[in-house]
């Protein structure tokens, strides 16, 4: 049977969820990383993804201006970086330096890839839609990369607990 509940309680029960890191870049070339839970594939041909970012976030401004981002799927061992990148603003701190993550030059977009991630995807924004206090950015995937190591992808289990899974 079902009981009616608050929307907040219902959302708490959605875990586990795929967590991603999204890299954007400022006009002067300084990269920023944001942790996101709201992401999904949207098309196979052409390959596209969607991410949802709060309008007040620094990454929202950067992606709106540049029209580019890198979608990175974190691997085991990146838990602290995930929490840090989701807690602090890139307006105030260089998240690559603060976390020790390795920026890797991308082939088609200005934001760098994350060397420690299991998967990286270079994306160009092809559309966006404002949804209340967030914007959904749709990105066409221009190039994809996988780690040479066979690293499990991290999932958010809730309450800042992460667990790695090999999904392939």
C-alpha positions in Angstrom: 0.0 0.0 0.0 1.0 3.6 -0.4 0.8 6.6 1.9 1.0 10.2 0.9 4.2 11.9 2.0 6.2 15.1 1.5 8.1 15.6 -1.8 11.3 15.9 0.2 10.8 12.4 1.8 10.0 10.9 -1.6 13.2 12.4 -3.2 15.3 11.0 -0.3 14.2 7.5 -1.4 15.5 7.8 -5.0 19.0 6.6 -4.1 21.2 5.2 -5.4 21.8 7.8 -8.1 24.5 8.3 -10.7 26.6 11.2 -9.7 28.7 13.1 -12.3 31.3 15.9 -12.3 30.8 18.6 -14.9 33.7 20.7 -16.0 33.2 24.2 -17.5 35.6 27.0 -18.2 35.5 30.8 -17.6 36.2 33.3 -20.4 39.8 33.6 -19.1 40.3 29.9 -19.4 40.0 28.9 -15.7 38.2 25.5 -15.3 35.6 24.8 -12.8 34.0 21.5 -11.6 30.5 21.0 -10.2 29.0 17.8 -8.8 25.6 16.9 -10.2 23.0 14.2 -9.6 20.6 15.3 -12.2 21.9 13.9 -15.5 20.8 11.5 -18.2 21.3 10.3 -21.8 18.7 11.8 -24.1 19.6 10.5 -27.6 21.7 7.8 -29.3 21.8 9.4 -32.8 23.2 11.9 -32.4 24.6 11.1 -29.0 23.3 13.6 -26.4 23.1 14.1 -22.7 21.2 16.4 -20.4 22.3 18.0 -17.1 20.4 20.2 -14.8 22.1 23.0 -12.9 20.8 25.6 -10.5 20.5 29.1 -12.0 22.5 30.6 -9.1 25.5 28.3 -9.6 28.8 29.5 -11.1 28.8 26.6 -13.5 25.4 27.7 -14.8 27.0 31.1 -15.8 30.1 29.4 -17.4 28.1 26.9 -19.4 25.6 29.6 -20.5 28.5 31.8 -21.8 30.7 29.1 -23.3 28.2 26.6 -24.6 30.5 23.7 -23.7 31.1 21.3 -20.9 32.8 18.0 -20.1 30.7 15.3 -18.4 32.9 13.1 -16.2 31.8 9.9 -14.4 33.9 9.6 -11.2 35.6 6.4 -10.1 36.3 4.9 -6.7 38.8 7.0 -4.8 37.2 10.3 -5.9 34.7 10.5 -3.1 36.3 13.5 -1.4 36.6 15.4 -4.7 32.9 14.7 -5.4 31.9 16.2 -2.0 34.3 19.1 -2.3 33.2 20.0 -5.9 29.6 20.0 -4.7 30.2 22.0 -1.6 32.5 24.9 -2.7 32.0 27.5 -5.4 34.5 27.8 -8.3 34.1 31.6 -7.9 36.2 31.3 -4.8 38.5 28.3 -5.3 40.3 26.4 -8.0 38.8 23.0 -7.6 41.4 21.1 -9.7 44.1 22.4 -7.4 42.1 22.0 -4.2 41.2 18.3 -5.0 44.4 17.3 -6.7 42.4 16.1 -9.8 44.3 16.1 -13.1 43.1 18.3 -15.9 43.6 16.7 -19.3 43.4 18.8 -22.5 40.2 18.0 -24.4 40.1 17.6 -28.2 37.1 19.7 -29.2 36.1 21.8 -26.2 37.9 24.2 -23.9 37.0 22.6 -20.5 39.5 19.9 -19.6 38.8 16.2 -19.0 39.3 14.8 -15.5 42.2 12.3 -15.6 41.0 10.2 -12.7 37.4 9.7 -14.0 36.2 6.4 -15.4 34.5 8.1 -18.4 34.8 11.6 -19.9 32.6 13.1 -22.6 33.2 16.3 -24.4 29.9 18.1 -25.0 28.6 21.1 -27.0 25.3 22.7 -25.8 22.6 22.3 -28.4 19.7 23.4 -26.4 18.5 24.5 -22.9 15.3 24.9 -21.1 14.6 26.7 -17.8 12.7 24.6 -15.3 12.0 26.6 -12.3 15.2 27.3 -10.4 17.3 25.1 -12.7 18.2 25.0 -16.4 18.5 21.8 -18.3 21.4 21.9 -20.7 21.4 19.4 -23.6 24.8 18.6 -24.9 25.8 16.7 -28.0 28.7 14.4 -27.2 31.6 15.2 -29.5 34.1 12.7 -28.1 34.2 10.1 -25.3 37.1 8.6 -23.3 37.4 5.7 -20.9 40.1 5.0 -18.3 42.8 2.6 -19.3 42.3 1.1 -15.8 39.2 -0.9 -15.2 37.8 1.4 -12.5 34.2 1.1 -11.1 31.9 4.1 -11.5 30.7 5.7 -8.3 27.1 6.0 -7.3 25.7 8.2 -4.6 23.9 6.1 -2.0 22.7 9.1 -0.1 24.0 11.0 2.9 27.4 11.5 1.2 28.0 7.7 1.0 29.3 6.5 -2.4 29.8 3.0 -3.8 31.6 1.8 -6.9 29.9 -0.5 -9.4 31.2 -2.0 -12.6 28.2 -1.6 -14.9 29.7 -3.1 -18.0 
